């Protein structure tokens, strides 16, 4: 198998070489790409409405968010006013909060994702672990809502047909995937597929919590799984399914890489995977959104480089000034405005980045969270970065999951944890003190606008949140758990959480 992997690396080499050349001259690369994207805009009905005739008119293109573009989108049409290129399909997002959004995909946008994958895979083959089996599990989200069956199901659906065909023999896939519309049935079939894949080398997922859910299912259903796998895997491996704490690395001795989100809200969960899979490279996916591939994690770069030859970037600082990619300063933070090849122009995606260092004259970008993620029940204006720092001060060492959520009636906050050494009462008291470092929160508490903070602790909390999000239309594999929720949770979800911890 190793020669085939080396052959794959050779196939990817020309794409990687072109990308590295682009990194050597980011200003020229971005200028050329801006012209290309602007030409698409000029040919679209949207561009004609704006009166855009050349790249010199770029500043007349408004900076927009999804809500501003929604009137231009029509999921039933193959042709839309935003781009002259036909729409292949619409993919729905699964963000931390807010309504589901539908993003149009053109062939050109798919090729942008395809190129990102090729560069990433080439770097892993050349600079990463020495892969030998090539067995790969790529994140698969079940189509629990059959009406959404046209949305993408796994990482590889973002790729061109030839690349999917090439990778297909190496994939670990549940049986009858297209018929799995029940969450528990999907978990069961995926557990069987993973347990049969003794030579599994790579796991590519979005949220670390997605993998944790399935590991938990295997741990809790050992007897059933052992019975079904009796004649399908070796007796030696079956024995691992009899242990109180399954030795995951003995189940998958060839595992070398887990690719997943590992920054901002996903950092704690990714850290949990590191402790479960010692010796395995837990590599962050960088900043990868439904709207566009934004950064690529490269071992050789020591960080995440922007996909600068497929996405045109503008960066806004906290004063509102805009910068080009080549103008960014190390250590500074910016919000991302992107233009891509699928019909989104000067699109405010809502993500914040920090410049960590430069590689080949191009800045490397670290995702640090959503822009202006603020919860404001009664004027306390809690900001995500502040909350993250406050929770860090609590020193919750045994916790792999934490999320602060607002409750509307009576107004207060609940911190959700999967585990903790201290009692919920002690942590709640410490939390209230930490949050009171914010003047507005302290004032709201002092005058009785906010009730004291509470803490709920249960290892079932992440799964309860996932189940709720699935019922409300989110894609399972892409569900994010924010450090700070910005909208009060529903009464139904609150009751589920209270029931889990035995509170009336």
N, C-alpha and C positions, 0 to 999 in steps of 0.2 A: 504493500500500500504506500510505503514511503516514496517510491519513484513517481507514483501518480500525484502525490501531494507536491513533489518538486516540479512535475510537469505543470500542475495548476499554477504554481508560482511563476513559472516561465510565461504562461499565457497572460497572467496579470501584469507582468513586468512593464510592457509598453505604457499601459494606463498609469501605473505608478510613476514611471519616469516623467511623463508629461505633467503630472501633478507636482512632483518635486521641482520641476523647472518653474512652474507657476509660483511656488513658494519663494523662489529666488527673486521675483519681481512682482510683489503684490499690487503695487500701484498700476502698472501696465496691464496686469491680468484683470483687475477690477474695472479699469477704464474700458477695455475691450468688451468685457461681459456686459457692462452697463449699456453700451451701444446695442449689443445683440438683444438684450431684454427690452430696451426702448423701441427697437424696430418692431417687436411683437406687439408692444403697447400701441404704437402708431397704427398698426393694421387692425386693431380691435375696435369695436363700437365704443368701448369705455374710453379708449384713447382719443377717438374722434370727438366724443362728447366733451372731453377736457380740453380739446384744441391743441393736442401735442403733435408737433410736426418734426421735431428733431430732438437729439439728446440735450440741446441747449435749453429746451423747455422743461427739463427734468424738475426744477424747483417748483413748477406749477402743478406737478402731480401731488395730490394731497396725501399726507401721512394718515393712514386709516387703520381701524381695527376691524374685526369680523362683522360687527353690527353694521358698520358703514357699507360693507361690501355685500351683505346678505341680499338686498334687493336686486343685485346683479346676478345672483346665483339661481339656477333652476335645475333641481336634481332629475327632472324628467327629460331634460334636453341634452343632446350630444354636443350642441354648439351653444356657447354662452357669450355674452358681450365682453367678457374680460380677456378673452384670448382668441386668436384666429384658428388655433389648433383644436381639433376635436377632443372631447372629454372621454377618456376611457372608462372612468368610474368615479364615484364620490366615496371618500373615506371619512368616517366620523371620528372626531377627536374624543379623548377621554381625559379631560383635564382635571385639575384639583377641585374646581368649583364651577358653577355656572351651567348653562344649558349646553347640550350637545351641539357641536358645530360640524358642518359637512364641507370637506375640502375637495375641490375638483382636481383630478389627476389627468395630465396629458402624457403622451409618450415621452416628451422631453423631460418632464418632471420625474417620471419613473427612471429615466436614464441618469438623472442627477443622483438618485438614491443608488442606482446600480454602480456608478463610478465610485461613490463613497465606500460601498462594500468592497469593491475590487482593491482600492488603495489600502483599506483596513486589513483585508485578508492577506495581501502581499506582505505588509509589515509583520503580521503574525508569523507567516511562513519563514520569512528571512530573519527576524529578530526575536521571535517569541519562543514558546516551548517547542521541543522537537516532536511534532505530531507524527504518529505512526499509523493509527487506524482510520482517522478522518471521520469517525462516527459523530454525528452532530444532532442535537435537539435544538430546533429553532422555535421560539415562542409561538404557541398555538393557542388562540382564544376561541372557545366554542361559540357557535352561532346560536346563543340561547334565544334570541329573537329571530325567528325564521324570516321575518319580513326584511331583515337587514342582511340577507344572505349574499349580497353583492359586495359587502365590505371585505377588506383583507383579513386573512386568518392567521398568517404567520409572517415572520421576518422576511422570508424568501419571496413572498408575494410582491415585495417592493422591487424585485429584480427583473431584468430582462429574461425572456423565455429561454435563451441559450444557456444562461447561467443557472437558472432553475433546473434545467434538464441535466446539466453537468453535475449538480450537487445532489440530485434526487437519490442516487444509490446510497449515499452516505447518511440519509436522514433517518432519524428515529421518529416514527409517526404512530399515533393511536389508530386502532382498527376502525373502519367505517366512520372516519372523521366527519364527513358531511352529514351524517345522521345523528350526531351527538348534540342534541339540543337540551339535554338535561345536565345540570351542573355536576351532580353526584356521579352520573354515568360517565361523564367526561373525566372526572378525577380518577375514577376506577380504571378506565381504559388507558389513560395516560400513565398511571402507576404501573400497570402491567407492561406497557411498552418500555418504560424506563428501566424496570427491573430486568427485563429480558435483554436489554442492551448492555451486556457486560463490558464491551469494548468502547463504551461511550467516552469521548474525549473532550467534547465541547458542549456547553449549555449556553445558548443565547436567548436571553429573556429581556423583558423591559423592566418591570418592577421586581426587586428582590423578594417582595412579599408573595409574588406569584409562585415562585419556587418553594417558599416556606410553606405555603398552603398544601402543596402536593407532598412535600416531605412529611408534613404532619398527618396527612391522610394515610400515607404508607405506614407510619409509626402506629396509628390507631387501628389499622385494619390488617395487621400482620397475619392473623389466622386465616382470614378469607383469601388474602393474596397468596399465601403459602399453599393453600389447597388448590387454587387455580393454576399455580405455576409448578405444581408437583412434577410434571413430566416435561416441563419446558425450560427449566434452568437446572444447573447442577445442584446436587445435594449439599455441596460445600457452601454455595451461595444461599440456598434455602435456610441454612442454619442461622445466617445473619438476621433473618426475619423472625427469629425467636428471642432476640435479645431485647432487654428493657430499653436500652438506648442503641438504636441501630448504628453500626459503624459504617457511615456512608462511604468513606474512602475505601473500605474493603468491598462494598457492593460495586463500586465503580473504580477499580484500581488504576484505570488508564486516564481518568479525568484530569485534564490539565488546564482548562480555561472555563471560567464562568463570566460571560459578558452581560452586564446589567447596569442600570442606573446606580451611581454610587455617590452622588453629590447632593447638596441641599437636603431635601426631605428624605431622600433615600439613603443617606450616609449611614445611619444607625443600622438599617436592615442589611446593607451590604457588609458592614462590619460583622454582623451576626453570621453571614455566610463564610467569612474568613475563618471564624472560630470552628465552624462545622466542617470546613474543607481545608485543613492545613496543607500547605504546599501547592495548592491550586492557585493559579493567577486569577484574581478577581479584578477584572478590568472594567472600568466605567465606560459607558457608551458615549460619553461626551454629551453634547447637546444635540439631540435628535428629536425633531418634532414631526407631527403629521404634516405640517405645512411645508417643511423643507429639511434636508440634511444640513446642519449648521456647523458642527465640528466633528473631526475624526480623531479618536484616540490613537496616537502613534507611539510605540515603544521607543523608536529611534529619536523622536522629538522630545520625549520626556513630558508629554502633555497632550493637549487637544488642539489641533490646528484647524482653522476654518476651511470650509469647502469653498475656497475663494474663486475657483474657476467655474462654479455652477450656480452660486448664489451671490447676488450683489448686496453688500452690507453698508449700512449707515449706523453710526453709534451716537447715542444721545447721552450727554452727561447730566448731572443733577441741576445744572443751570439752564438746560434746554439747548445748548450748543451741539451741533452735529459734526461728526468726524468721519473721515474715511478710514478704512482698515489700516493703511500704512501710517496713520497719524496717531494711533493709540499709544498711551503711556503705560509702562509697567507699573503695576500696583493700583491703577485707577479702575473704577467701576463705571459701567455704562449699561444702558438698555439697548436692545437690539431692534433695528428696523431693517427688514429684508425685502428684497425683490427676487422672485424666482421664476422658473420657466413654465409654471402652471396657471398663471393669471393673477398672481398676487403681487402688487407693486407698492413699494413703500409701506409695507405691512408691519404694524406694531405688534409683534408676537407676544410681548409681555414678559420676556425673560431678561434677567440681569446677568452680566458677566464681569469677571475681573481678569485683567491681563496679568498672566503669571510670568512670562518671559518671552523672548523671541527665538524662533527657529528658522534658519535660512531667510532672514529678513522679514519674516511674517510673525505677528504676535500670536501666542498661544492663549486660548481663552478658557477660563474656568466658569462653569455655570454656578451661580450662587443663590438663585431663587427667582421667584416671580417679582416683577416690578410693582411696587406699592401694594403688596398684599397686606391689607389693613382690615382689622375687625373693629367695628365702632357701634356698640349697642347703645351707649348713652353719652358718647363724647369722649370715651377713654382712648380711642385711636391707637390700639395696640398694633405695632408693625412687626412683620415676620422676623426681621433680623433681630430686633429687640427680644422677641419671645424666644428665639433660638438661643440667644446669649443667656437669657434668664434660666432656661431649662438646663443649659450647660452648667450653670452655677449650682444646680441641685445635685450634680454628681450622681446621676442615676446609672451606675456602672452595669447593672445586670439587665438593663432595659434595651431592647432592640427596636422597640416601637414606641413612639410618643406623638401625640397630637392634641393640641389645645383647641377646644371647640366652644363657641358661644351658645348660650341658652337664652332664649328670648323672654321666657316668663317663669319665675322672676329673672331679671337679667343677671347672669353670672357666667363663670367659665368652668368647664370640666376638663381636666387633663386625663387623657386616655393612655394607659400603659399596659404592656403585655406582661411585665413582671417587675418586681422591685423588692429590695431588702426591707425598707422601712414600711410602716403601716400607711394606708391612704390618708389617715388623719394628720400624721406628722408631715408627710409630703405636701398635703394641702396647705398646711400652715406655712411651710417654707416657700411654697409657690406664691402664696398671697404676698409675702414679704418681697420676693423677687420681682413680682409684677408691680408692686407699689413703688419701685424705683422709677417707674414712669409717673410723671407728675399728674397726668390726666387720669390714670387708673387710680392712683392714690386718692385723688380728690373725689372721684366717683364712689370709692369705697367709704371715704370719711363721711360723706353726706348721705349715704344710704342708697345711692342710685344702683350700685352693684352689690349683690350678696356675696359672701365669701366663696372663694374658689373651692372646687371639690376635685377629688381624684378617684377614678375608677381603675381597678387593676384586674385583668384577666387575660390569660393567653388566648381566649376566644375572641377578643375584641377585634383584631385585624380581620378575621374571617367574617364577623358580623357586619363590619363596614363594607367589605367586598361584596357580600351577598346583597346588601341594600343597594349599592351602586349598580350592580348587575340588573336588579329589578327596575331601576330607574333609567336603564338604557346605556350604561357604560360598557366599554370593551374590557373584559376581564384582565387580559394580560397587560393592559396599559394603565390600570387604575393606580393613581397616585394618592398617597396619604399625606396631606400637608401638615407641616409643623403647626401652622395656624390656619384653621378654617375661617373664612371671611364671612360666612353666612350662617345663621342659627340652624341647627339640625332640626329635622322634622320630629313631631311628637311620637310618631311610630318608631323611628330609630332610637329615640331616647328611651322609650319603654323597653325595647329589645335589650339595650345596654343595661338598664336597671334590672331587668329580669335575670340577666347573666350574672350580675354580682350580688343578686339576692336583695335588692333594695326595692321598696315599695314606692 
